[in-house]
Amino acid sequence: MPPTFRHRRTHRLLAAAAGLATVGALAAAMPASAHQDKATPLHHHGSGRYQDVQLLSFNDLHGNLEPPTGSSGRVTELAADGTTKTIDAGGVEYLATHLRNARKDNKYSITAAAGDMVGASPLISGLFHDEPTIDALNGLDLDVTSVGNHEFDEGAKELARLQKGGCHPTDGCYGGEEFGGADFPYLAANVTDEKTKKPILKPYWVWKKNGVKVGFIGVTLEGTPNIVSAEGVKGLKFGDEVETINKYAKELQRQGVKSIVALIHEGGAPASTAYNYDCDSPGAGDGISGPIVDIAKNVTPAVDALVTGHTHQAYACTIPDPAGKPRMVTSASSFGRLYTDTTLTYDRWTGDIARTAVKSANHVVTRDVAKAADMTSLITKWKALSAPVASRPIGYIAGEIGNVGTESPMGDLIADAQLAYAKSVDAEADLAVMNPGGIRAGLTYAASGAEGDGVVTFGEAYTVQPFANTVNLVDLTGAQVVTALQQQVSGANEAAPKILQISKGLTYTLDLTKTGAARVVADSVKLNGAAIDPAATYRVAMNSFLAGGGDGFAELGKGANVRVGGDDLAALEAYLTANSAATTPYPVPAADRITVVK
């Protein structure tokens, strides 16, 4: 890895003024100036004791260069009277404009991210191993990011290539140009090589300007191996988030860096889905739950703020640190729909952040500002390269096939497609299951281009299933099938159930009035109307991620007589092509295989 990164904030600002200038007012007002410390008046001038440092942050972009569609492209806003409305948001052309407008008149400005910048990306980025997204992030003047779990989708070697540059080892150079890599450091403090015991990438990075120093420590969630294919994390160890951050905070302090921000790809769930919900109501951090709460309460007080992600939620609130002092914890939803603007007041006398002065707020990346011309050019370039693949029609649908709900129409369609593929290679195949997290979008009825309403293009299908998993077949006993269904709502998944999407013929009752494994009514599990026989053997199709025990489904990882099949997206394409036509489009599945009792 090169020892330095191509960071020239001053030069970038000059370039922005000269060539990247954009018009349009910032949609949301900047956060109010920091609170005054009653004991010591704060003076926010470069020559005074205190200097405001602007921290702009976002997370979970997932390669969404173009404005995301459907519910993925909207945020909910809470009004003072308690009503809510949705706002169209996202798209890097707009994100660039908002960030550049926010930076104006802020000479001390840092832009940071909390992981999952790439992975599970739409075709315009995913088809090219996310090189387009790294190019866009360079153009957005991103300074630093932590890794997320999706940065490991293609393995550590591919992540290293995204950092350092170079053409893809299999697919080569796109458009005849060598890929330059990221202008910003990826931080992976808690991801170590099992042999060397050392972090695979830099554990921390320090931003410096005119004597002001702010250190950044980057970690991903310790549970990354449970949600990434085994091949992607082979030879790697993922350490405890708190222990790792505390370790490197001490190291930074020894180097004289006392202002520290943790970039953590782990998050929580606010009590409201509104991006501007006050999660400090009624008290500090009362309106947020999930893994980030315990992490925030245990990370050393030496860390001044936590920028988080992973859960795709929006929040900006305080959670007490181990010393009982309030500390800012933020997350900016996902897909580039929001960015967070945090004011860190730096004390030049102590070199630390005056915590009482920290302010933070999320802002919507609205689409009512001018598009950034350089981002438009970038999108145009990669769309032209992807168009021949993306625009190819593969099927027809009768209506919107959504991916929302305990059981979703899109989940039914994918499970049926995988079962059909499984039967084509093994007539003994009985059923198929699909993990909900692998279904990244639904299929929209409205045309996305010139293909016409109801036409499904390869690009649209790719957005639904971008992981390049294989469809595997395994033998499981009936008892194992039931156990796997129970693992949806117990063990690692008890707090946040992951309901498998199931193929036609498999039915059961999910009783949410009960707790743990009992929520799956064991004697209700039937296949084609007949009760599952605990002693019988069933041939089950699933993607390679589930077949490796991913998402907490350890039982699925115990299958015997494993057969590794073809690409899961190819299975969906073949199924739609075979079962739909312009005159007989594929009907919207009823999503009625699971009976839910509430």
C-alpha positions in Angstrom: 0.0 0.0 0.0 1.4 3.5 -0.8 2.4 5.3 2.4 0.5 8.4 1.5 -2.8 9.1 -0.2 -3.5 11.8 -2.8 -5.2 14.2 -0.4 -5.0 17.9 -1.3 -8.0 19.4 0.3 -6.8 23.0 -0.5 -6.1 22.0 -4.1 -9.5 20.2 -4.2 -11.3 23.3 -3.1 -9.5 25.4 -5.7 -10.4 22.9 -8.3 -14.0 22.8 -7.2 -14.1 26.6 -7.5 -12.5 26.5 -10.9 -13.9 23.5 -12.6 -16.3 21.6 -10.5 -18.4 24.5 -9.3 -22.1 23.7 -9.0 -25.1 25.8 -8.5 -28.2 25.4 -6.3 -28.7 26.2 -2.7 -28.1 23.6 0.0 -31.5 22.1 0.7 -31.2 21.7 4.4 -29.9 24.4 6.7 -26.5 23.9 8.2 -26.4 22.8 11.8 -26.5 25.6 14.3 -23.2 26.7 15.7 -21.9 24.8 18.7 -23.2 25.3 22.2 -21.1 27.8 24.2 -19.2 26.3 27.2 -20.3 28.5 30.1 -17.0 28.1 31.8 -14.8 28.9 28.8 -16.2 31.0 26.0 -15.6 29.3 22.6 -14.1 31.4 19.8 -14.5 29.7 16.5 -11.7 31.5 14.6 -8.5 29.9 13.1 -6.3 32.1 15.3 -8.2 31.5 18.5 -8.2 28.6 21.0 -11.2 26.8 19.4 -11.6 25.8 15.8 -14.7 24.2 14.4 -14.0 21.2 12.2 -16.7 20.1 9.8 -17.2 16.3 9.6 -19.4 15.2 6.6 -20.2 11.5 6.6 -22.3 8.8 5.0 -22.5 5.1 4.9 -23.8 2.0 2.9 -23.7 3.6 -0.6 -23.6 0.1 -2.1 -22.6 1.4 -5.5 -25.8 3.4 -6.0 -24.4 5.9 -8.5 -27.8 6.6 -10.2 -30.7 7.8 -8.1 -32.1 4.6 -6.4 -35.7 3.8 -7.4 -38.8 2.9 -5.5 -38.7 3.0 -1.7 -34.9 2.7 -1.9 -34.9 6.2 -3.3 -37.0 7.9 -0.7 -36.6 9.1 2.9 -39.3 9.9 5.5 -39.4 13.3 7.1 -41.1 14.0 10.4 -42.9 17.4 10.6 -43.3 19.4 13.8 -47.0 18.5 13.9 -46.2 14.8 13.9 -47.1 14.1 10.3 -44.7 12.5 7.9 -43.9 12.8 4.2 -41.5 11.1 1.8 -38.9 12.9 -0.2 -37.1 11.5 -3.3 -33.4 11.3 -2.4 -30.0 10.0 -3.6 -27.8 9.8 -6.6 -24.1 10.8 -6.7 -24.8 13.7 -9.1 -26.8 15.2 -6.3 -24.7 14.0 -3.4 -21.7 15.7 -4.9 -23.5 19.0 -5.2 -24.8 18.8 -1.6 -21.4 17.9 -0.2 -19.7 20.7 -2.2 -22.2 23.2 -1.1 -21.9 22.1 2.5 -18.1 22.5 2.4 -18.3 26.1 1.2 -16.9 28.6 3.8 -15.6 25.6 5.9 -11.8 25.6 5.5 -11.6 22.8 8.0 -13.7 20.1 6.5 -13.3 16.3 6.5 -15.5 13.7 4.6 -15.6 10.2 6.0 -17.7 7.0 5.5 -18.5 3.9 7.5 -18.3 1.1 5.1 -20.3 -0.8 2.4 -19.4 1.8 -0.2 -19.3 -1.1 -2.7 -20.9 -4.6 -2.9 -24.5 -5.5 -3.6 -24.3 -2.7 -6.2 -26.6 -2.0 -9.2 -25.3 -3.3 -12.5 -23.6 0.0 -13.6 -21.1 -0.5 -10.8 -21.3 -4.2 -10.0 -20.7 -5.4 -13.5 -17.3 -3.7 -13.4 -16.3 -4.9 -9.9 -17.3 -1.5 -8.4 -14.5 0.4 -10.1 -17.1 3.1 -11.1 -18.0 3.6 -7.4 -14.4 4.1 -6.3 -14.0 6.6 -9.1 -17.1 8.4 -7.9 -15.9 8.4 -4.3 -12.6 9.9 -5.5 -14.6 12.7 -7.2 -16.7 13.2 -4.0 -13.4 14.0 -2.2 -13.9 11.2 0.3 -11.1 11.4 2.8 -11.4 8.1 4.6 -13.7 5.1 5.1 -13.9 2.0 7.2 -14.4 -1.3 5.5 -17.9 -2.9 5.7 -18.9 -6.5 5.3 -19.6 -6.0 1.6 -16.1 -4.9 0.9 -15.3 -8.6 1.4 -17.8 -10.0 -1.1 -15.0 -10.7 -3.6 -12.3 -11.3 -1.0 -9.4 -9.5 0.5 -7.3 -9.5 -2.7 -10.0 -7.7 -4.6 -10.4 -5.2 -1.7 -6.7 -4.6 -1.9 -7.0 -3.9 -5.6 -9.8 -1.4 -5.0 -7.4 0.4 -2.6 -4.2 0.2 -4.7 -5.5 0.1 -8.2 -4.7 -2.1 -11.2 -6.8 -4.0 -13.7 -9.0 -6.9 -12.7 -7.1 -10.2 -12.8 -9.8 -11.9 -14.9 -11.8 -9.2 -16.7 -8.8 -6.9 -17.4 -9.0 -3.1 -18.0 -12.4 -1.6 -18.8 -12.5 0.9 -21.6 -8.8 0.5 -22.2 -7.9 2.4 -19.0 -6.0 1.1 -16.0 -7.9 1.4 -12.8 -6.2 3.9 -10.4 -7.6 2.7 -7.1 -8.9 4.7 -4.2 -7.5 8.2 -3.4 -8.6 7.6 0.2 -7.6 5.0 2.8 -9.8 2.0 3.6 -9.4 1.3 7.3 -9.7 -2.2 8.6 -8.4 -2.1 12.2 -10.2 -5.3 13.4 -9.5 -7.4 10.2 -6.3 -9.3 10.5 -4.5 -11.9 8.5 -4.7 -15.2 10.4 -1.0 -15.9 9.7 0.7 -12.6 10.2 -1.8 -11.3 12.9 -1.6 -7.9 11.3 -4.4 -5.7 9.9 -4.9 -6.3 6.2 -5.2 -2.6 5.6 -4.4 0.5 7.6 -6.0 0.5 11.1 -6.2 4.3 11.4 -5.5 7.6 9.6 -4.8 11.1 10.8 -6.2 14.3 9.2 -4.0 17.3 9.7 -4.4 21.0 8.9 -2.7 24.0 10.5 -1.9 22.2 13.7 -5.3 20.6 13.9 -5.1 16.8 14.1 -8.1 14.4 14.0 -7.5 10.6 14.0 -9.9 8.1 12.5 -10.1 4.4 13.4 -12.1 2.1 11.1 -13.7 -1.2 12.0 -16.4 -3.5 10.5 -18.7 -5.6 12.5 -17.1 -8.6 14.2 -19.9 -10.8 12.8 -18.8 -10.2 9.2 -17.9 -13.9 8.6 -21.6 -14.8 9.4 -22.9 -12.6 6.6 -20.3 -13.0 3.9 -19.5 -16.0 1.8 -16.8 -18.2 3.4 -14.5 -17.7 0.3 -14.6 -13.9 0.8 -13.2 -14.0 4.3 -10.9 -17.0 4.0 -7.7 -16.6 6.0 -9.0 -13.5 7.9 -9.9 -12.9 11.5 -12.5 -10.3 12.6 -11.8 -8.9 16.1 -14.1 -7.3 18.7 -15.0 -3.8 17.7 -14.7 -2.2 21.2 -11.3 -3.9 22.0 -9.9 -2.9 18.7 -11.0 0.7 18.8 -9.7 1.1 22.4 -6.4 -0.4 21.4 -5.8 2.0 18.6 -7.1 5.0 20.5 -4.3 4.5 22.9 -1.8 4.2 20.1 -3.1 7.5 18.6 -2.9 9.2 21.9 0.7 8.1 22.3 1.3 9.8 19.0 -0.1 13.0 20.3 -3.5 12.7 18.5 -6.2 13.3 21.1 -9.2 14.1 18.8 -10.5 10.7 17.6 -13.4 9.5 15.5 -14.4 5.9 15.2 -15.8 4.7 11.8 -17.8 1.6 12.7 -19.7 -0.6 10.2 -22.2 -1.6 12.8 -25.4 0.2 13.8 -28.7 0.3 15.5 -32.4 0.9 15.0 -34.1 4.2 15.9 -37.7 4.1 17.2 -38.8 6.0 14.1 -37.9 5.6 10.4 -37.9 9.3 9.9 -34.5 10.6 9.1 -34.9 13.6 11.4 -36.4 11.7 14.4 -34.9 12.9 17.7 -33.4 9.7 19.1 -32.4 11.6 22.3 -36.0 11.8 23.3 -37.0 11.5 26.1 -33.3 11.1 27.2 -29.8 10.6 25.7 -29.9 7.6 23.3 -33.3 6.4 24.6 -34.7 6.3 21.1 -32.2 3.9 19.6 -31.5 0.1 20.1 -29.3 -2.5 18.6 -25.6 -3.5 18.7 -24.3 0.0 18.4 -25.7 0.9 21.8 -23.5 -1.5 23.7 -20.5 -0.6 21.5 -21.0 3.1 22.2 -21.3 2.6 25.9 -18.0 0.7 26.0 -15.7 2.4 23.5 -13.1 4.5 25.4 -14.0 8.1 26.3 -10.9 9.0 24.3 -13.0 8.6 21.2 -15.0 11.8 20.5 -17.7 10.6 18.0 -18.9 7.5 16.3 -19.9 7.4 12.7 -21.8 4.1 12.1 -23.7 2.1 9.4 -24.7 -1.4 8.4 -28.4 -1.2 9.5 -29.3 1.4 6.8 -31.0 3.5 9.4 -30.8 7.3 10.0 -30.0 8.7 13.4 -27.9 11.5 15.1 -28.0 11.3 18.8 -25.9 11.0 21.9 -25.1 7.8 23.9 -23.2 8.1 27.1 -19.6 6.9 27.0 -18.1 4.8 29.9 -17.5 8.0 31.8 -21.1 9.0 31.5 -20.4 11.9 29.2 -22.7 12.3 26.1 -21.0 11.3 22.8 -22.4 11.8 19.3 -23.4 8.6 17.3 -24.6 9.0 13.7 -25.7 7.1 10.7 -26.9 8.4 7.4 -29.4 5.8 6.1 -28.1 4.2 2.9 -27.7 4.4 -0.9 -26.5 8.1 -0.7 -29.9 9.4 0.4 -28.6 11.4 3.3 -25.3 12.8 4.6 -24.5 13.8 8.2 -23.0 17.2 9.0 -21.2 17.2 12.4 -19.4 20.1 14.0 -16.4 19.0 16.1 -15.0 21.9 18.1 -11.3 21.4 18.4 -9.4 22.9 21.4 -6.0 24.0 20.2 -4.7 24.2 23.8 -5.5 20.5 24.6 -5.6 19.0 21.1 -9.0 17.4 22.0 -12.6 17.9 21.0 -14.7 20.1 23.3 -17.5 17.5 23.6 -20.1 20.0 25.0 -19.9 21.7 21.6 -20.4 18.8 19.3 -23.5 19.2 17.1 -24.8 16.9 14.4 -27.7 16.6 12.0 -28.7 14.5 8.9 -29.5 16.2 5.7 -31.5 14.9 2.7 -29.7 14.5 -0.6 -32.6 16.1 -2.5 -32.8 16.0 -6.2 -33.8 19.7 -6.6 -30.2 20.9 -6.9 -28.0 21.0 -10.0 -26.4 17.8 -11.0 -22.6 17.7 -10.6 -21.3 17.7 -14.2 -18.3 15.4 -13.4 -20.6 12.8 -11.8 -23.0 12.9 -14.8 -20.0 12.3 -17.1 -18.9 9.4 -15.0 -22.3 7.8 -15.0 -22.7 8.4 -18.8 -19.3 6.6 -19.4 -20.1 3.5 -17.4 -23.7 3.3 -18.6 -22.5 3.2 -22.2 -20.2 0.4 -21.3 -22.9 -1.6 -19.5 -25.9 -0.8 -21.8 -25.5 -3.8 -24.1 -25.8 -6.1 -21.1 -28.2 -4.1 -19.0 -30.9 -3.4 -21.6 -31.4 -7.0 -22.8 -35.0 -8.1 -22.0 -35.3 -11.4 -20.1 -39.0 -11.6 -19.2 -42.3 -9.9 -18.6 -44.3 -9.2 -15.4 -47.9 -8.4 -14.9 -47.3 -5.9 -12.1 -45.0 -4.7 -9.4 -43.1 -7.6 -7.7 -42.0 -6.1 -4.4 -39.4 -7.4 -1.9 -41.0 -6.0 1.2 -42.8 -8.1 3.9 -42.3 -11.2 6.0 -42.8 -13.2 2.8 -42.5 -11.1 -0.4 -43.6 -11.7 -3.9 -40.0 -11.3 -5.1 -38.9 -13.9 -2.5 -41.5 -16.3 -3.9 -40.3 -15.7 -7.4 -36.6 -16.3 -6.6 -37.3 -19.4 -4.6 -39.4 -20.9 -7.4 -36.7 -20.0 -9.9 -34.1 -21.8 -7.9 -36.3 -24.9 -7.4 -37.0 -25.0 -11.2 -33.2 -24.8 -11.8 -32.6 -27.5 -9.2 -35.1 -29.8 -10.8 -33.4 -29.2 -14.2 -30.1 -30.7 -12.9 -31.6 -33.1 -10.3 -35.1 -34.5 -10.7 -35.1 -35.4 -7.0 -35.1 -31.7 -5.9 -37.9 -31.0 -3.4 -37.8 -27.4 -2.3 -35.8 -24.2 -2.3 -35.1 -21.5 0.3 -33.7 -17.9 -0.2 -32.3 -15.5 2.4 -34.2 -12.2 2.4 -30.9 -10.1 2.7 -29.9 -11.5 -0.7 -32.9 -9.9 -2.4 -31.7 -6.3 -2.9 -34.7 -4.9 -4.7 -38.0 -5.8 -6.3 -38.9 -5.7 -10.0 -40.7 -2.5 -11.0 -43.5 -2.7 -13.6 -42.7 0.8 -15.0 -40.1 0.9 -17.6 -36.6 2.0 -16.5 -35.6 2.8 -20.0 -36.9 2.3 -23.5 -37.9 -1.4 -22.9 -41.5 -0.7 -22.1 -43.7 -1.3 -19.0 -43.7 -4.8 -17.6 -40.5 -5.8 -19.4 -37.7 -7.1 -17.1 -34.2 -6.3 -18.3 -31.0 -8.1 -17.3 -29.9 -4.9 -15.5 -33.1 -4.8 -13.4 -32.7 -8.5 -12.5 -29.0 -7.9 -11.6 -30.1 -5.2 -9.2 -32.3 -7.8 -7.4 -29.5 -10.5 -7.2 -26.1 -8.9 -7.6 -24.0 -11.4 -5.5 -23.0 -14.0 -8.1 -23.9 -16.9 -5.8 -24.3 -20.4 -7.1 -27.5 -22.4 -6.7 -26.4 -25.4 -4.6 -28.3 -28.6 -3.8 -27.9 -30.5 -0.4 -29.6 -33.3 1.4 -31.3 -32.4 4.7 -33.5 -34.5 6.9 -37.0 -33.3 7.6 -35.8 -32.6 11.2 -33.0 -30.4 9.8 -35.5 -28.5 7.6 -37.6 -27.7 10.6 -34.6 -26.7 12.6 -33.4 -24.4 9.8 -36.8 -22.7 9.8 -36.6 -22.3 13.6 -33.2 -20.6 13.2 -35.1 -17.8 11.4 -36.4 -16.6 14.8 -34.0 -18.0 17.3 -30.3 -17.9 18.3 -28.4 -15.3 16.3 -31.7 -14.3 14.6 -34.0 -14.1 17.6 -33.6 -10.3 18.1 -33.9 -9.5 14.4 -35.6 -12.5 12.6 -34.5 -13.4 9.1 -37.4 -15.1 7.4 -36.4 -17.4 4.5 -38.3 -17.1 1.3 -39.7 -20.5 0.3 -40.6 -22.2 -2.9 -44.1 -23.2 -4.0 -45.4 -26.3 -2.1 -43.7 -25.5 1.2 -46.0 -24.1 3.8 -46.0 -23.5 7.6 -47.3 -21.2 10.3 -45.2 -18.5 11.9 -46.7 -17.6 15.3 -45.3 -14.2 16.4 -47.1 -14.3 19.7 -44.6 -16.9 20.9 -40.9 -16.5 21.5 -37.7 -18.1 20.0 -37.9 -21.3 18.0 -41.5 -21.9 19.2 -42.6 -19.2 16.7 -42.2 -21.8 13.9 -45.1 -24.2 14.6 -43.2 -27.5 14.0 -46.2 -29.7 13.1 -47.5 -27.0 10.6 -44.5 -27.5 8.2 -45.8 -29.3 5.1 -44.6 -30.0 1.6 -47.2 -30.2 -1.1 -49.8 -30.7 1.7 -48.1 -33.6 3.5 -46.4 -33.1 6.9 -42.6 -33.0 6.7 -41.2 -36.4 7.9 -38.4 -35.7 10.4 -36.6 -39.0 9.4 -37.0 -38.6 5.6 -34.3 -37.0 3.4 -35.2 -33.9 1.3 -33.2 -32.4 -1.6 -33.0 -28.7 -0.9 -31.8 -25.9 -3.2 -30.3 -22.7 -1.8 -27.7 -20.2 -2.8 -24.0 -20.9 -1.9 -24.1 -18.2 0.9 -26.9 -20.2 2.8 -25.2 -23.5 2.0 -22.2 -22.2 3.9 -24.4 -21.5 7.0 -24.7 -17.8 6.3 -27.1 -15.4 8.1 -27.1 -17.6 11.2 -28.5 -20.7 9.4 -26.0 -23.2 10.8 -28.3 -26.1 10.0 -28.3 -25.3 6.3 -24.5 -25.6 6.4 -24.7 -29.2 7.5 -26.2 -30.5 4.3 -24.9 -33.8 2.8 -24.4 -34.8 -0.8 -23.6 -31.2 -1.9 -23.9 -30.3 -5.5 -22.6 -26.9 -6.6 -24.8 -25.5 -9.4 -24.8 -22.6 -11.7 -25.2 -18.8 -11.2 -28.3 -17.7 -9.2 -29.0 -14.8 -11.5 -28.9 -17.1 -14.5 -31.5 -19.3 -12.8 -33.8 -16.3 -12.3 -33.3 -15.2 -15.9 -34.0 -18.7 -17.3 -37.1 -19.0 -15.2 -38.6 -15.7 -16.3 -37.7 -16.4 -19.9 -39.4 -19.8 -19.8 -42.5 -18.7 -17.9 -43.4 -15.3 -19.3 -44.1 -13.6 -22.6 -45.4 -10.2 -23.8 -48.9 -11.7 -24.1 -48.7 -13.8 -20.9 -46.6 -11.9 -18.4 -45.6 -13.5 -15.1 -48.3 -12.9 -12.5 -47.4 -11.2 -9.2 -46.9 -14.0 -6.6 -49.5 -14.0 -3.8 -46.9 -14.4 -1.0 -49.2 -16.7 0.9 -47.0 -19.7 1.7 -46.3 -18.6 5.3 -49.3 -18.1 7.6 -48.3 -15.3 10.1 -50.1 -15.2 13.4 -49.6 -11.8 15.3 
